[in-house]
Amino acid sequence: MNILKNIGFFVLRHIEIPILASLLFIKMVWFAQETGIYFMTTDRIMVNMGQVILLFSIGLLFTRVRRLLAFFLISLIGAFIVYADLVYFRYFGDFITTPVLAHSTQMGDISSSITELMNWSDLKYFFDVILVLAAYIFLKVKKVKQYIAWKERLALFMVGLIAGLYMTITPIQNYVDDYGTNLFKNTWSNVSVYNVTGHLGFHVFETQKYIDENIINSPELEPGEKDDILAWFDEHHQDLAEKTDYFGTGEGYNVMMIQLESFQDYVVGNSINGKEITPNINDLLDDSYRFTNFYHQVGQGRTSDAEFLTQTSLYPLPTGSVYVRYPTNTFDSMPGYFKENGYSTSVYHSYDKSFWNRSTVYPNYGFDEFIGQGDFEPGETAGPFDSLGDEGVFLQMTEDNVDQQPFYSFVVALTSHHPYTHIPSKYYDLNTDPFGGTIFANYLHSTHYVDYAVGQLVEKMKAEGLWENTILVLYGDHDSGVEFTAEHAQALGLDDDPISLMNVKHKVPLIIRVPGMENQGQSFDHSVGMIDIAPTIMHLMGKEEPPVHFGNNVFDMEDHLVPFRYGSYKKGAIYYDASLDGKIENGTCYNVEEKQELPVEQCADDAQKVRELLQMSDNVIYHNLVNEIKEKTQE
């Protein structure tokens, strides 16, 4: 009887441990369920539970009241990690990482977007934190002192430590034994690392990797990797050197490039309830080239990645933003080319100059001037940041450049930013029924305003005499973060099958107008991506020497491989959707034109090429190889 009594007292002394550990584990399960990550495998359950046990073992070293304080801090940290990942995943489809947090001062600046991603039901992620805090306060106020022998505490700590380490290390070691360590050296997907390391383990891994690569050591090239990169560029430069009928047709012209925020291709040329969403852009298409299968290729850096892709023709990194991690690298950039050829170079963005580290990056690219928040003349504000609307930015940029010819001017538009609010009411002239009041309706109003601003830009260019001597390039920077459903597609008169809806997500508009070209007004449907913009502009300008760019000239009219950062790709009618676990064989292969799934083997070779391209680009960035490649491939 005494034995049972002692066991009962023992359980009561430590009852909060299994309860709180289980609650943190349940949060990890909720996270996996909402994000669509398959969780219920033996190894994944084991590694996540092992890390939870390790975390709570720390509290076992303390007596009752201090233990509750330790458990409060542990529960708070655990809840914050899981919930921060959840909110970030809702918009970016990825885990928040140390490189992102390294620029966390931006979080306050995008608070309206963050709060839009939160739900009241999310309070369940903090229930245990409130519970343990209440228990701690109660014991503290009541001055309850429950002695737990140090031998008992130490013994339990050792048991928890050994069990936690075993449960954490064993599944990871099993993976390494079966598949090797390549996943950890070349991170194709954060989700694939998470699947092996567990939720908390992922953050330990990526933080350690960030510190190792950016503070202690830089990543080393494997033997032969540099030779492979040089050999690839030797061959690629031959492709870029091929001349089409478009070569040199823009020589001597000004170049105006407009990056439209969150602007997806499905709004262009379409109507809702009988009214065009983009009437001005639709008119522009009559005198321009439109690329209907143009895809964004951004990663965690989102808008900054879009800028990086289009200005340097290198791929974004698997984690963080090049703007933050490698802002002073040497790049074969478009503004650098134009500056070397006597052009004035400027970039316009109506927000804080320090955001995304732009004030450091832009001069390094070769921009003479960065006109940002505080530099513009007062005008109508629009969008969630209470900044000058796109119309005002476009008009001031045009006025500034009249006396700066020849010029290369790049505009990073902002008004149509998530959550698509604070557009002046006078621009709400679309009937968005039956979606009124939803974020999708707000998105349509936001893009409709941007279209109005583009119309004002065109009129201003004509009035200032720039229309006939300026190449105009417009493109969307990334997807909207708004789920595009079958109901939305039906309202816009688009295909509503699952494969078409999947394909829509990465599609953004690309429109290029070259003055004097007689065959404009055409649409081209071959697959192209952001990586292709810089080499295309170089081709139009008649640049003879191939640049250190990974992209292709879109006017070669070929279906090129268009890689997405996490292993998916588009090529012609083929769309490969990479698996979250990073295994090529677990991805899905589609023919989007015939709207059917294909055997994954038909996509496997190009999926491997995507990995190789992304790894080469990563190495060019990690090791700052642009100058060396330029020297050795142009000897």
VOGU-3710 file (C-alpha; in Angstrom, 3 decimals, decimal comma):
1> mnilknigff> 0,000/0,000/0,000  2,855/2,358/0,862  4,429/1,616/-2,516  1,263/2,658/-4,352  1,008/5,720/-2,165  4,607/6,683/-2,915  4,027/6,161/-6,627  0,953/8,356/-6,416  2,884/11,132/-4,678  5,687/10,791/-7,238
11> vlrhieipil> 3,230/11,185/-10,108  1,610/14,211/-8,473  4,981/15,850/-7,935  5,725/15,681/-11,647  2,283/15,530/-13,289  2,727/18,851/-15,127  5,670/17,483/-17,133  3,814/14,964/-19,344  0,854/17,359/-19,629  2,887/20,345/-20,841
21> asllfikmvw> 5,150/18,219/-23,044  2,104/16,638/-24,684  0,514/20,045/-25,281  3,622/21,337/-27,073  3,727/18,169/-29,170  0,041/18,618/-30,057  0,829/22,134/-31,336  3,407/20,634/-33,670  0,738/18,234/-34,950  -1,696/21,136/-35,486
31> faqetgiyfm> 0,992/23,000/-37,413  1,628/20,006/-39,674  -2,085/19,496/-40,289  -2,713/23,114/-41,302  0,344/23,367/-43,535  -0,309/20,036/-45,243  2,916/18,406/-44,062  2,518/14,679/-43,463  3,465/14,130/-39,838  2,304/10,709/-38,703
41> ttdrimvnmg> 5,322/8,533/-39,370  7,222/6,744/-36,640  10,448/8,679/-37,196  8,740/12,099/-37,287  6,734/11,430/-34,147  9,835/10,092/-32,421  12,172/12,968/-33,315  9,658/15,673/-32,384  8,706/14,020/-29,103  12,371/13,498/-28,280
51> qvillfsigl> 13,060/17,212/-28,672  10,072/18,115/-26,501  11,347/15,773/-23,783  14,817/17,313/-24,018  13,379/20,787/-23,682  11,250/20,013/-20,637  14,026/17,991/-18,989  15,708/21,299/-18,180  12,880/22,166/-15,793  13,379/18,941/-13,849
61> lftrvrrlla> 16,475/20,397/-12,218  14,393/22,943/-10,293  12,114/22,722/-7,281  8,365/23,246/-7,596  7,920/27,031/-7,970  11,092/27,650/-9,974  10,268/24,627/-12,086  6,942/26,198/-13,057  8,747/29,395/-14,005  11,129/27,351/-16,175
71> fflisligaf> 8,187/25,512/-17,753  6,457/28,827/-18,428  9,504/30,075/-20,331  9,898/26,761/-22,183  6,199/26,677/-23,135  6,321/30,314/-24,237  9,391/29,755/-26,417  7,924/26,569/-27,897  4,586/28,250/-28,622  6,307/31,249/-30,205
81> ivyadlvyfr> 8,440/29,068/-32,495  5,521/26,949/-33,710  3,143/29,890/-34,105  5,689/32,146/-35,827  6,313/29,336/-38,311  2,578/28,910/-38,835  1,903/32,589/-39,586  4,952/32,790/-41,859  3,935/29,565/-43,623  0,435/30,903/-44,295
91> yfgdfittpv> 1,898/33,555/-46,578  5,286/32,282/-47,719  4,706/28,516/-47,681  7,951/28,040/-45,760  9,514/28,164/-42,302  10,791/31,381/-40,814  14,583/31,203/-40,611  17,508/33,003/-39,034  18,366/34,978/-42,210  14,793/36,277/-42,218
101> lahstqmgdi> 14,965/37,160/-38,522  18,286/38,904/-39,168  16,191/41,570/-40,863  13,346/41,326/-38,335  13,130/45,098/-37,916  10,938/44,914/-41,019  8,270/42,936/-39,154  6,795/46,043/-37,568  6,644/47,693/-40,971  4,424/44,952/-42,390
111> sssitelmnw> 2,258/44,539/-39,279  -0,988/44,908/-41,231  -0,051/41,931/-43,421  0,944/39,871/-40,394  -2,259/40,549/-38,462  -4,293/39,637/-41,542  -2,745/36,162/-41,342  -3,765/35,640/-37,709  -7,032/34,102/-36,499  -8,757/34,174/-33,105
121> sdlkyffdvi> -8,673/30,373/-33,108  -4,876/30,635/-32,980  -5,138/31,421/-29,250  -5,136/27,662/-28,700  -1,379/27,749/-29,345  -0,909/29,724/-26,123  -3,410/27,997/-23,814  -0,721/26,035/-21,973  1,395/29,166/-21,528  -1,494/30,904/-19,777
131> lvlaayiflk> -2,187/27,776/-17,707  1,342/27,364/-16,382  1,679/31,091/-15,717  -1,518/30,996/-13,641  -0,209/27,990/-11,698  3,095/29,746/-11,052  1,374/32,896/-9,808  -0,936/30,838/-7,578  1,927/28,954/-5,922  3,932/32,151/-5,581
141> vkkvkqyiaw> 1,070/34,055/-3,942  0,149/31,147/-1,659  3,838/30,700/-0,850  3,561/26,985/-1,469  6,856/25,244/-0,990  7,072/21,645/-2,053  10,473/20,095/-1,544  11,682/17,653/-4,168  14,891/15,858/-3,290  17,817/16,804/-5,494
151> kerlalfmvg> 18,616/13,131/-6,169  15,110/12,616/-7,509  15,380/15,730/-9,674  18,788/14,749/-11,013  17,702/11,180/-11,708  14,642/12,342/-13,637  16,723/14,886/-15,555  19,182/12,175/-16,603  16,352/9,869/-17,687  14,781/12,698/-19,729
161> liaglymtit> 18,140/13,677/-21,210  19,022/10,142/-22,297  15,528/9,385/-23,633  15,313/12,721/-25,452  18,738/12,349/-27,050  18,004/8,786/-28,135  14,634/9,720/-29,651  16,151/12,729/-31,437  19,383/11,230/-32,721  18,153/7,789/-33,820
171> piqnyvddyg> 15,739/8,897/-36,604  18,234/11,450/-37,922  21,025/8,872/-37,962  18,732/6,385/-39,712  18,144/8,957/-42,466  21,870/9,684/-42,815  22,627/5,952/-43,011  20,071/5,526/-45,801  20,507/8,753/-47,776  23,742/10,434/-46,674
181> tnlfkntwsn> 24,274/14,041/-45,589  23,620/15,825/-48,894  20,291/17,164/-47,627  22,090/19,101/-44,909  24,842/20,402/-47,194  22,560/21,439/-50,055  19,230/22,452/-48,582  16,785/22,008/-51,460  13,809/22,563/-49,199  13,411/23,660/-45,594
191> vsvynvtghl> 10,449/21,317/-45,281  12,589/18,343/-46,292  15,071/19,213/-43,525  12,206/19,630/-41,049  10,912/16,182/-41,998  14,207/14,691/-40,821  15,231/16,929/-37,929  11,845/17,684/-36,388  10,332/21,092/-35,712  12,650/22,353/-32,997
201> gfhvfetqky> 15,586/20,495/-34,519  15,068/22,317/-37,815  15,582/25,671/-36,138  18,657/24,435/-34,287  20,057/23,163/-37,604  19,321/26,259/-39,693  20,575/28,616/-36,978  23,796/26,645/-36,612  24,206/26,584/-40,395  23,628/30,330/-40,648
211> ideniinspe> 26,211/31,042/-37,932  28,691/28,640/-39,498  28,302/30,025/-43,027  28,034/33,710/-42,194  29,998/34,216/-38,996  32,484/31,375/-38,500  33,147/29,920/-41,943  31,920/30,351/-45,481  30,732/27,223/-47,325  33,485/25,432/-49,224
221> lepgekddil> 33,229/24,387/-52,832  33,393/20,662/-53,413  36,274/19,493/-55,668  35,402/20,131/-59,294  32,367/22,333/-58,578  34,037/25,498/-59,848  35,143/23,722/-63,029  31,557/22,526/-63,544  30,275/26,088/-63,172  32,826/27,447/-65,650
231> awfdehhqdl> 32,049/24,673/-68,138  28,316/25,357/-67,844  28,815/29,074/-68,511  31,046/28,340/-71,514  28,159/26,431/-73,066  25,465/28,846/-71,881  27,309/31,839/-73,304  27,142/30,236/-76,728  23,344/30,168/-76,413  23,220/33,799/-75,257
241> aektdyfgtg> 25,470/34,870/-78,142  22,940/33,671/-80,737  21,309/36,663/-82,408  17,628/36,922/-83,248  15,766/39,536/-85,300  15,307/41,449/-82,038  19,032/41,847/-81,371  19,993/45,496/-81,033  16,486/46,808/-81,768  16,556/48,813/-78,527
251> egynvmmiql> 20,077/50,178/-78,882  20,284/53,784/-77,702  16,781/53,795/-76,233  15,976/54,658/-72,639  14,783/51,736/-70,521  12,011/52,008/-67,951  11,324/48,877/-65,892  8,303/48,658/-63,566  8,026/45,870/-60,990  4,367/45,616/-59,933
261> esfqdyvvgn> 3,703/44,439/-56,389  1,877/41,089/-55,988  0,522/41,461/-59,528  -0,656/38,151/-60,980  -1,284/37,359/-64,609  -4,890/36,256/-64,129  -6,118/39,856/-63,730  -4,676/40,963/-67,093  -7,180/40,900/-69,942  -9,997/39,630/-67,730
271> singkeitpn> -13,200/41,119/-66,361  -15,465/40,715/-63,360  -19,180/41,335/-63,697  -18,613/42,786/-67,147  -15,918/45,325/-66,256  -12,241/45,038/-67,195  -9,896/44,753/-64,230  -6,916/46,144/-66,177  -8,277/48,283/-69,057  -5,116/50,387/-69,421
281> indllddsyr> -2,759/47,427/-69,464  -5,104/45,751/-71,948  -4,724/48,774/-74,251  -0,952/48,641/-73,805  -0,953/45,044/-75,060  -1,967/46,271/-78,530  1,450/47,917/-78,836  3,625/45,482/-76,847  4,848/41,924/-76,548  3,074/39,861/-73,912
291> ftnfyhqvgq> 4,458/36,635/-72,465  1,534/34,584/-71,204  3,616/31,857/-69,570  5,919/34,036/-67,503  6,609/32,764/-63,984  7,933/34,334/-60,821  10,798/32,429/-59,183  11,148/34,073/-55,785  12,032/32,435/-52,476  11,928/33,733/-48,929
301> grtsdaeflt> 13,104/37,174/-50,022  9,904/37,746/-52,016  10,050/41,277/-53,497  13,801/41,555/-52,932  14,255/38,193/-54,669  12,253/39,452/-57,653  14,528/42,482/-57,896  17,583/40,261/-57,558  16,387/37,863/-60,262  15,603/40,589/-62,779
311> qtslyplptg> 18,612/42,815/-62,130  21,316/40,106/-61,910  19,843/36,960/-63,516  20,927/34,803/-60,578  18,563/32,643/-58,550  17,553/33,594/-54,997  18,994/31,658/-52,070  17,187/28,767/-50,347  16,976/30,759/-47,113  16,847/34,485/-46,484
321> svyvryptnt> 17,514/37,217/-49,016  20,698/37,925/-50,957  20,016/41,593/-50,175  20,580/40,865/-46,491  23,142/38,067/-46,639  25,426/39,083/-49,549  24,679/42,748/-50,306  28,222/43,703/-51,357  28,955/40,827/-53,743  29,924/41,608/-57,324
331> fdsmpgyfke> 27,093/41,082/-59,825  26,837/41,417/-63,602  23,831/43,669/-63,128  21,709/45,630/-65,574  22,221/49,007/-63,880  25,953/48,322/-63,900  25,875/47,668/-67,648  23,876/50,818/-68,373  26,065/52,951/-66,133  29,188/51,722/-67,943
341> ngystsvyhs> 27,551/52,729/-71,228  26,826/56,312/-70,268  23,262/55,985/-69,013  21,949/57,649/-65,881  20,631/54,954/-63,544  17,956/55,393/-60,913  15,612/53,315/-58,782  12,322/54,450/-57,224  10,487/52,952/-54,252  8,140/54,847/-51,954
351> ydksfwnrst> 9,105/53,113/-48,741  11,890/53,124/-46,150  15,268/53,005/-47,906  16,670/50,579/-45,336  13,945/47,994/-45,960  15,495/44,831/-47,427  18,865/46,583/-47,069  18,214/48,414/-50,347  20,304/51,451/-49,437  23,386/49,197/-49,467
361> vypnygfdef> 22,441/46,978/-52,402  21,377/49,574/-54,971  24,666/51,520/-55,145  26,496/48,205/-55,402  24,312/47,263/-58,383  25,289/50,487/-60,126  22,336/52,767/-59,466  23,361/56,431/-59,325  20,264/57,489/-57,429  17,830/55,815/-55,039
371> igqgdfepge> 14,674/57,856/-54,628  12,846/56,487/-51,599  10,532/57,529/-48,810  11,112/61,174/-47,949  12,525/62,017/-51,381  9,223/62,329/-53,252  7,085/65,394/-53,645  3,895/65,132/-51,537  1,050/63,348/-53,276  -1,870/60,980/-52,834
381> tagpfdslgd> -1,116/58,065/-50,533  -2,400/54,588/-51,338  -1,838/51,107/-49,993  -1,275/49,610/-46,541  1,874/51,613/-45,704  0,452/55,137/-46,018  3,114/55,874/-48,624  2,949/57,685/-51,947  0,749/55,706/-54,324  2,053/54,106/-57,493
391> egvflqmted> 0,550/56,872/-59,629  2,620/59,544/-57,884  5,777/57,435/-58,056  5,341/56,727/-61,781  4,709/60,374/-62,636  7,617/61,754/-60,605  9,969/59,135/-62,015  8,966/60,137/-65,551  9,435/63,850/-64,858  12,849/63,263/-63,265
401> nvdqqpfysf> 14,126/61,342/-66,273  13,180/63,803/-69,007  16,480/65,621/-68,505  18,513/62,500/-67,662  18,509/60,768/-71,058  19,654/58,207/-71,882  18,419/56,579/-68,691  17,755/53,232/-67,094  15,074/53,659/-64,448  13,726/50,874/-62,248
411> vvaltshhpy> 10,550/51,255/-60,189  9,622/48,914/-57,352  5,897/49,611/-57,058  4,222/49,139/-53,689  0,536/50,052/-53,570  -0,865/46,578/-54,316  0,773/45,017/-51,253  -0,857/42,451/-49,008  -3,417/42,816/-47,367  -4,602/45,071/-50,251
421> thipskyydl> -6,218/47,768/-48,141  -6,230/51,583/-47,965  -6,854/52,232/-51,632  -8,698/55,592/-51,878  -12,426/54,893/-52,159  -12,747/56,776/-55,459  -10,891/53,911/-57,161  -13,342/51,257/-55,924  -15,386/51,115/-59,103  -15,369/47,356/-59,694
431> ntdpfggtif> -18,407/45,268/-58,819  -16,704/42,390/-57,000  -19,866/40,452/-56,090  -20,124/37,804/-54,763  -16,713/38,350/-53,131  -17,333/41,793/-51,619  -15,481/42,331/-48,344  -13,077/39,441/-48,895  -9,334/39,740/-49,398  -9,832/38,580/-52,998
441> anylhsthyv> -12,167/41,531/-53,644  -9,645/43,889/-52,040  -6,965/42,390/-54,272  -9,000/43,101/-57,413  -9,580/46,714/-56,338  -5,874/47,076/-55,579  -4,751/45,788/-58,982  -7,423/47,918/-60,660  -5,838/50,990/-59,032  -2,379/49,916/-60,210
451> dyavgqlvek> -3,749/49,577/-63,730  -5,043/53,149/-63,458  -1,546/54,254/-62,400  -0,033/52,467/-65,416  -2,461/54,349/-67,657  -1,308/57,634/-66,137  2,315/56,598/-66,698  1,706/55,957/-70,392  0,001/59,332/-70,839  2,849/61,073/-68,992
461> mkaeglwent> 5,476/59,369/-71,160  3,681/60,533/-74,288  3,329/64,067/-72,945  7,032/64,257/-72,058  8,215/62,890/-75,407  9,481/59,587/-73,987  7,021/57,204/-75,613  8,931/56,775/-78,872  12,438/56,441/-77,421  11,906/54,371/-74,267
471> ilvlygdhds> 11,646/50,615/-73,841  8,937/49,884/-71,268  8,993/46,648/-69,252  6,243/45,705/-66,796  6,130/42,528/-64,728  4,650/41,210/-61,483  7,042/40,431/-58,656  5,368/37,409/-57,044  2,021/35,824/-56,256  -0,574/37,644/-54,178
481> gveftaehaq> -0,685/35,257/-51,239  -4,450/35,066/-51,837  -5,795/31,591/-52,520  -7,181/31,497/-56,062  -10,177/29,167/-55,940  -12,415/27,576/-58,535  -15,076/30,181/-57,668  -12,605/32,995/-58,377  -11,612/31,408/-61,686  -15,242/31,020/-62,735
491> algldddpis> -15,953/34,683/-61,948  -13,079/35,732/-64,235  -13,976/33,251/-66,971  -10,886/31,084/-66,430  -10,404/27,322/-66,243  -11,284/26,076/-62,772  -9,785/22,588/-62,763  -7,174/21,818/-60,043  -4,211/21,666/-62,450  -5,016/25,062/-63,982
501> lmnvkhkvpl> -5,444/26,592/-60,519  -2,056/25,217/-59,458  -0,391/26,618/-62,578  -1,889/30,073/-61,980  -0,091/30,586/-58,664  3,371/31,224/-60,143  2,188/33,129/-63,225  2,729/36,881/-63,292  2,573/39,226/-66,296  5,533/40,208/-68,449
511> iirvpgmenq> 4,961/42,970/-70,997  7,735/44,503/-73,114  7,263/47,447/-75,472  10,053/48,370/-77,888  9,381/51,598/-79,861  9,286/51,237/-83,611  8,779/47,470/-83,764  6,088/46,711/-86,335  5,143/43,252/-85,088  4,111/44,290/-81,581
521> gqsfdhsvgm> 0,706/43,366/-80,204  1,683/39,700/-80,128  1,383/37,198/-77,296  3,995/34,483/-76,862  3,182/31,341/-74,904  6,584/29,700/-74,437  7,735/29,257/-70,833  9,956/32,025/-69,447  10,843/33,312/-65,994  12,182/36,317/-64,115
531> idiaptimhl> 15,717/35,020/-64,523  15,335/35,741/-68,270  14,604/39,473/-68,092  18,174/40,786/-67,780  19,651/38,743/-70,673  16,636/39,731/-72,786  17,227/43,452/-72,214  20,929/42,958/-72,957  19,930/41,281/-76,234  17,641/44,174/-77,184
541> mgkeeppvhf> 20,420/46,653/-76,399  22,822/44,808/-78,710  25,301/43,672/-76,054  27,833/41,471/-77,850  29,642/40,056/-74,826  27,459/37,457/-73,040  26,851/38,411/-69,396  27,252/36,165/-66,346  23,555/35,397/-66,278  21,708/32,138/-65,691
551> gnnvfdmedh> 18,702/33,255/-67,732  17,944/33,142/-71,439  16,763/35,608/-74,067  12,968/35,325/-74,199  12,969/36,317/-77,876  14,640/33,059/-78,879  11,067/31,696/-78,643  12,177/28,457/-76,987  10,583/26,689/-74,034  13,337/26,932/-71,473
561> lvpfrygsyk> 13,455/25,234/-68,103  11,971/27,649/-65,532  13,116/26,495/-62,073  11,327/27,508/-58,892  13,405/27,900/-55,756  12,199/24,772/-53,990  12,597/22,285/-56,820  9,418/22,634/-58,877  9,663/23,808/-62,487  7,767/24,699/-65,647
571> kgaiyydasl> 8,883/23,813/-69,169  6,498/23,997/-72,095  3,348/22,117/-71,170  5,087/20,307/-68,312  4,716/21,434/-64,720  6,588/19,550/-62,018  5,356/20,103/-58,467  8,151/19,150/-56,080  7,349/17,161/-52,967  7,796/18,824/-49,586
581> dgkiengtcy> 10,160/16,019/-48,574  12,588/17,032/-51,340  12,613/13,614/-53,020  12,244/13,886/-56,782  10,330/10,617/-57,030  7,707/11,911/-54,593  6,908/14,986/-56,695  4,045/15,162/-59,187  4,355/15,629/-62,954  1,595/17,344/-64,941
591> nveekqelpv> 0,764/18,287/-68,497  -1,047/21,574/-67,872  -2,326/21,882/-71,440  -3,961/18,462/-71,445  -4,787/18,816/-67,721  -3,561/15,412/-66,755  -1,052/13,883/-64,391  1,937/12,112/-65,935  4,309/9,468/-64,568  6,835/11,292/-62,392
601> eqcaddaqkv> 9,664/9,671/-64,359  8,867/12,022/-67,252  9,872/14,957/-65,054  12,779/13,387/-63,167  15,642/14,412/-65,485  14,655/18,075/-65,586  13,979/18,049/-61,835  17,590/16,976/-61,351  18,769/19,737/-63,720  16,822/22,244/-61,610
611> rellqmsdnv> 18,720/21,137/-58,519  22,021/21,479/-60,323  21,186/24,967/-61,640  20,090/26,199/-58,226  23,192/24,765/-56,578  25,475/26,401/-59,151  23,783/29,753/-58,634  24,053/29,363/-54,853  27,767/28,697/-55,188  28,256/31,736/-57,427
621> iyhnlvneik> 26,696/33,826/-54,656  28,323/32,094/-51,676  31,791/32,418/-53,201  31,329/35,707/-55,071  32,400/34,126/-58,364  30,949/36,545/-60,943  34,221/38,318/-61,751  36,154/35,058/-61,933  33,563/33,538/-64,276  33,640/36,645/-66,455
631> ektqe> 37,432/36,574/-66,688  37,778/32,855/-67,412  34,890/32,457/-69,843  35,733/35,545/-71,864  39,468/34,929/-72,263
//
